[in-house]
Structures are given as C-alpha cells and as structure tokens.
C-alpha cells in the first residue's frame, strides 16, 4: 500500500509542476529502504511519463513560454549529464545528505522569499 500512496502523492505534486522527486526520493529511502542511488534512479524513470502528461496539459493551457524554455532545456541537459556523472562518484550516504541539504535550503527559500505580487497589493 505504501508504494501506491507514494506514487499518488508524488504524481499529484508532479502534475502541479513542483517536482515529484521531492516526495518520491525521501519516501523511497525512508519508507521502502531503497538505496539513495536507486531512489534517484527510480525518480528519473518515474519522471518521464509524469513529465510528458504534465507538459501536455500545460501546453494545452498555453502556460509554456518556449522562448524561455529552450535555453533552460539545453543547459539543463548538460547539467543533468554532469550531475549524473558526479552522483556516480559519490557515496550514497553523502548523496543523501546533499539531497537533504538541498531540500532544506529550497524550503527556507520558499518560506522567506518576498512575493512581488503580494507586495504590490
């Protein structure tokens, strides 16, 4: 039952464009005792179909700016290759810590960022 609930929650988060890996990777590592490298690999495989569906919906709703997206995609591919190579050299324990620090930093950023739309009102 746990894998079903993890998939459902991360799918909802992915559909919103937030990134299901923020739920999926920790859930795989904590609740299903998956090694960090395997959890991240499962996340990458899981990402492909969920991203395709989400992208299709966002394109249909005209909420994708391709002029901005293409450079991000290009450099994102290079970054993904570099990150995958780097992750292959890191031990699982260190990779887990780095991922945790990243999630914590992003959480702090979201809590303390100044919302321009709210300030204007």
Secondary structure, 3 states (H helix, E strand, C coil): CHHHHHHHHHHHHHHCCCCCHHHHHHHHHHHCCCCHHHHHHHHHHHHHHHHHHHHHHHHHCCCCCHHHHHHHHHHHHHHHHHHHHHHHHCCHHHHHHHHHHHHHHHHHHHHHCCCHHHHHC
